């Protein structure tokens, strides 16, 4: 599907922003139902089948490990059916997360998310972040 108009690109950007807010920040299952396609495909969540229910389960696992999450959007760039978002995430490590027991540490990392938008919903997602920096910030302080 080719998207040529600024209106379509702006609509796709809105979908990506809503997805970040409702799915990642607020972890709303209804947001997943509304904003993800039935065949939603995650490309960087590890071994996870496509679909809304696996996304809800992954959301729950990630959310159980952190609290006070904040996502600050730095850039949103759209072209065709893809939207790239560069953001900064901060949260407190209050539960098992990334294989580590809770430390109470607050962390801050830069992330890049790429969303493929189809008919007003996210159909695919890619995610990159500095894992080494995150792991260093999660380590217990001496």
C-alpha positions in Angstrom: 0.0 0.0 0.0 1.4 3.3 -1.0 0.8 6.4 1.1 1.3 9.7 -0.6 -0.4 12.3 1.4 0.7 14.3 4.4 -2.7 13.5 6.0 -2.0 9.7 5.9 1.5 10.2 7.3 0.2 12.3 10.1 -2.5 9.7 10.8 0.2 7.0 10.9 2.2 9.1 13.4 -0.9 9.4 15.6 -1.3 5.6 15.6 2.3 5.1 16.6 2.1 7.7 19.4 -1.2 6.2 20.7 0.4 2.7 20.6 3.3 3.9 22.7 1.0 5.6 25.2 -1.7 3.0 25.5 0.3 -0.2 25.0 3.7 0.6 26.4 3.1 3.2 29.0 -0.4 2.4 30.3 -0.5 -1.3 29.3 -4.1 -1.2 28.3 -5.4 -4.5 26.9 -8.2 -2.5 25.1 -5.4 -0.4 23.5 -3.9 -3.6 22.1 -7.3 -4.6 20.7 -7.8 -1.2 19.1 -4.3 -0.4 17.9 -2.7 -3.8 16.9 -3.8 -5.9 14.0 -5.0 -9.4 14.7 -1.8 -10.7 13.0 0.5 -8.2 14.8 4.1 -9.3 14.3 6.8 -8.4 16.8 10.3 -8.6 15.3 12.4 -7.9 18.4 10.5 -9.2 21.4 12.3 -12.5 21.4 10.5 -15.7 20.6 6.9 -14.6 20.4 4.1 -15.7 18.1 2.1 -13.1 16.2 -1.2 -11.8 17.5 -2.7 -9.6 20.1 -2.8 -12.1 23.0 1.0 -12.7 22.9 1.5 -8.9 22.9 -0.7 -8.6 26.0 1.3 -11.3 27.7 4.6 -9.6 26.9 3.2 -6.3 28.1 2.3 -7.9 31.4 5.7 -9.5 31.9 7.6 -6.3 31.1 5.2 -4.2 33.3 5.6 -6.5 36.3 9.3 -5.6 36.4 9.1 -1.8 36.3 7.1 1.0 37.8 7.0 4.8 37.3 7.6 4.3 33.5 7.9 7.4 31.4 8.3 7.6 27.7 9.5 10.9 26.2 9.2 11.1 22.5 12.1 12.9 20.9 11.4 12.4 17.2 8.6 10.9 15.0 9.4 10.3 11.3 7.0 8.7 8.8 7.4 7.5 5.3 5.1 5.2 3.4 3.5 2.8 5.9 6.3 3.0 8.5 6.7 5.3 11.4 10.0 5.6 13.3 10.0 6.9 16.9 13.1 7.8 18.9 12.3 8.1 22.5 13.8 8.1 26.0 12.4 5.7 28.6 12.9 6.0 32.3 11.5 3.7 34.9 12.2 2.1 38.3 13.3 -1.5 38.5 10.8 -2.9 41.0 10.3 -6.5 39.9 12.0 -9.3 38.0 13.0 -7.7 34.7 15.4 -8.8 32.0 16.4 -11.8 34.1 17.4 -9.7 37.1 15.8 -9.5 40.5 14.5 -6.0 41.5 17.1 -3.5 42.6 14.9 -0.3 43.0 17.3 1.4 40.6 15.9 4.0 38.2 17.1 3.7 34.7 17.0 5.8 31.5 17.7 4.5 28.0 17.3 5.7 24.4 15.1 3.6 22.2 14.1 3.4 18.5 10.8 1.9 17.5 9.7 1.3 14.0 6.0 0.6 13.4 4.3 -0.7 10.2 0.8 0.8 10.0 -2.0 -1.0 8.1 -5.5 0.4 8.0 -5.0 2.5 11.1 -3.4 -0.2 13.2 0.1 -1.5 14.0 0.8 -4.6 12.0 4.6 -5.0 12.7 7.0 -3.6 15.2 10.8 -3.4 15.5 12.7 -2.1 18.6 16.3 -1.3 19.3 17.9 0.0 22.5 21.2 0.0 24.3 20.9 -3.2 26.2 24.4 -2.9 27.7 23.5 0.5 29.2 20.2 -0.9 30.6 21.9 -3.9 32.2 24.6 -1.7 33.8 21.9 0.6 35.3 19.9 -2.4 36.6 22.9 -3.9 38.5 22.7 -3.6 42.3 24.6 -0.6 43.6 27.5 -1.3 46.0 
